[in-house]
Amino acid sequence: MRTVIPDAAAMHEFGRSVAALLRAGDLIVLTGPLGAGKTTFTRGLGEGLQVRGAVTSPTFVLARTHPSTVGGPPLVHVDAYRLGSALELDDLDIDFARSIVVVEWGRGMLDGLADAWLDIEIERPVGASQAEASVVTAHPDEVLDLDEPRTVTVTPHGPRWADSGAFNE
């Protein structure tokens, strides 16, 4: 599925809508450049899952667990940028079976760890506004998320998503 998300509020809402489709054991690989909206999407996801704690850009931690406030599975938010392989991801000892896991920058790191996942790629416009998007905000762990359209591609992998029809074109 490929769609255009017009602004940050819509990206947040997209995260909420994806949350409604998830269950324990689901894995999302989230890819995109700085300022693309990965954290905005994940905040919406966390809100939709009703988890505790502010979902922030995972700059200073490798993984943060957000417990559910309603008895659902926790959300585990992982920054794989500094990891070298699937083995290092596995070393984090994440309970993949009982959690919903979002791995930023995790493409290519799932070998042997999962048989199903959603690959979500966020593309942001390239040009003059990209230079503006690299300006750091008052929060040093976040990059300014300009309110401009993003193209989001969701590619389901594995048996969990094969017959769901959730992300058909």
Buried (B, 14 or more C-beta within 10 A) or exposed (E): EEEEBEBBEBBBBBBBEBBEEBEBBBBBBBBBBBBBBBBBBBBBBBBBBBBEBEBBBBBEEBBBBBEBEEEBBBBBBBBBEEBEEBEEBBEBEBEBEEBBBBBBBBEEBBEEBBEBBBBBBBBBBEEEEBEEBEEEEEEEEBBBBBEBBBBBBBBBBEEBBEEEEBBEE
